[in-house]
């Protein structure tokens, strides 16, 4: 592209709407007609369609990851309901308690902490662990499918407002992915919710890291949906300022206030 002297044109200032227009024009134009184009229109259309295809592929990647997360969560939900429905409340709790007591990797304090978290997740009315707690536990157990999705999202150029808590968290996790044996720190823990505290406070460091990665994947998915995270080279996941910027266009929402036309 640099050999074509692309840098002498203001291609970086093109909005996705202009790129879409140039790309559609190039798709509909015959090769013979494209050969008759003069500079700089010919180079601008060529670069526009390449950038527009890159934007489309980025959006497709994020949507496929979103769909895969939904499938993993749905399977965890079905499995949690089947396990809860087929096991008596007392048997389910005693099975979890027996697993903690027979674990040789935990000391006395670790076993006490684990039993305390088990008691905290009991349903006060039925005496069993809630379906949501089992669903999160099963979701974390799918770490072999979760970890590649987290790494793919972190490889993207994710951006957020400087006042948000996302920039230091993304920086810490990009470093943690390069060094998988590093223990969790305060910088790598997303803002914990009451639902995830049990898994993140697990004395087993491996399971605690898996829970942190699962919650990070969930938070990344939700942030991209809400718009608190955005990707510059994207069409559907752009920043809010870029999405709602009406400068240079006459398109307005129905019923919105319009400036009075100037009389000549």
N, C-alpha and C positions, 0 to 999 in steps of 0.2 A: 504493500500500500504506500509506503514511503517513496518507493521508486516511481510511483505514479504522481508524486508531488501532491499527495492528499493534504498534507499539513498546510498548504497555502490556501486551502478553502476553509471556511468556517463551518466544518461539518459538526464539530462538537456542540455548536449552538442549535442544531436541529432538534426540535421536539419530537417525541414519539409519533405525534399526529402527522408531522411532515414526513417522517420516515415511512409511516404506513402509506401515505399517499404516493411517495416515490416508489416504494416497493410494489404496490399494486399496479402502478403504471408500467413498471418494468416487467411484471409478470404477464400483463396483457399485451405487451408490445412484441411484434415479431422480431427475430434476430436481425433481419435485414433493416428494419426501421431503427433498431438500436445502433447498428453500425453507422447510420447516417447522422446520429446525434453529435453535436459539437461540445467541446469543453466550455465551461466546467460541468454542464448538465450530465454528461456521460459518466464522469467519475462520481459525481454526487449521487446519482441513482444507483451505481454499483455499490458504493459504500453503504448507502441507506438500506438496501435490501440485505446486505450481510449483517449489519447491526440489528435490523429488525428481526431477522431469523435467530440471532443470538438471544434477543429479548424473549422471543416466543419459546425457545428451548429452555430458558431459565424458568419461565412461568410453568412450563410443562413439568419440569423437574420438581418444583415446589409442590405442585398439585398432586403428583404421583406420591410424594412423601406424605402429604396430608392424607391421602387415601389409604396408604399403608398403615399409618398410625391409627386410623379409624378401624381398620380390619383387626389389628392386634388388640386394640381396646375392646372391640366387640367380642372377639374370641375369649378374652379374659373375663368379660361379663357373663357369657354363657357358661363358662367353666365354673365360675364362682357360684352361680345360681344352682348348677347341678350338684356341686359338692355340698353346698349348704342344705339343699333339699334332701339329699340322700344320706346325710350323716346326722345323728342325734346331736343336740347341742352339747350335752355333757361329754359324749365321745369325742367330738371335735376339739373341745377345749382340753380334755385330758391327753389327746394325741399331741397337740401343740406343746403342752406342758411336759410330757414325757420326752419329746424331742429336745427341748431345752435342757432338761436335767441330764440327759445322756450324752450331751455334746461335750467332748473332752477339750475342745479348743477354748472354752470359756472358763474363767475363774469364778469364784463365788460371787464377787460383785457384779460380774457380767451376767450371770444367771439371774441374780436378783433384779437387775435392770430389765432383762428380757421378760421375766415373769410380770414385772410391773406394767410393762407396755402391753402384754397380753390381757391383763386385767382391765387396762384402760380402754381397750377396743371391744370389750364385751358389750353386747346390747343389754341395757338395763331391764328390758321387759322380757326377753326370751332367754337371757343367759348365754348367748352365743356371739361369736364375732360377726359383725355386720357384713353384708354382702359387699359393700363398697370397700371395706378393709381387705377382704379376700381378693377382690378384683384388682386392687393396687398391688397386692403381693404377687399375684399371678402375672400382672403386667411387667413388674420388675424382673420376674423370672425369665422373660423373653429378651434378655439382654443381648443375646447373639443377633437378634434382628433389630434391636434398638440402637446399638452402638454404631453400626454403619450409617444409619440415618442421621445420627447426631454429627458424625464426622463430615458427611456430605453438606449438611446445613452450615457447619462452621467453616467449610472451605469457601462458601459463597461470601460475597462482599456485603455482609449484613451491616447495616448502619442504624443508628438511633440518635436521638437528641443528646447533646453533651450533658444536659442536666439529668438524664435518666440514669438508672442503675445498670442498664444493659452494657455500655462500653467496657467497664472494668470486668464484668462477668464474662463477656465474650473473650476478652484478652486472656483472662485466667484459664478458661476452658480450652482455648487453642493451645496454650502451653501445657495443660494437663493431658491433652490428647497425644502430644508428642512424647510425654513422659508418663506412661500409664501406671507406673509403680508409685508415683507420688501420692501421699495421703491427701485427703480432702482438707481444704482450708476454708476459712470464712469467706474468702473471695470466690471460691468455686461453688458455694452453696446458694442456690436460688432463694429468693424470699420464701421461707417455708410457710406452708399452710397447716392448719390443724390436722388435715387429712394425711399429710406426708410426714409428720413429725416422728411417727413410730418407726418408719423405715429408715429415715435419715439418722435417727439416734441409735440405730442398731450397733451393738459393740463389735460385731463382725465387720471389719473395715471393707472387705470385698463386697459384701451385700449392701453396706452403706453407700459405697461408690456407685454400685449398680442402681440404687434408688435415686441417687443424685442425677445420674445420666438420664434415667427415665423421666424424672421431673423436668430436667432441662429440655428434653425433646418435647414434652407437653407444653412447656412455657414458650418455646420457640414457635411451635405450631399456633398457639393462641395469639402470640404477639404479631405474627405475620398476618393473621386474620384481622386483628384489630387495627393494624397500621402503626403500632408503636415501634415495630421493626420494619425496615424497608430495604429494598435492593435497588441501587441506582440503575443497573442494566436490566430493567424489568418493565413490563407494561401494566400488570395487575397489582404488583407489590411495590409501587413507587411511594415516595413520601407524600404525606398529606398536602404539603405546600405545593408540590408539583401536580398532584391530582386535581386540586381545587383552584389552581391558578388560571384565571380567566383572561390574563393579559394576552392581547393579540388575537382574540376571538370575539365573535359577535353572538355566540351561542349562549343562551340563558335558559334557566329553568322556567317552566310554565308558571305564569303568575308573578314572576320576580320583577322587581322594579327595573325599569329601563330608563336610560338617559333620554331626554327629549331630543329629537332630531334637530340638527342645526339648519336654520333657514338660510338660503342663498339669495 
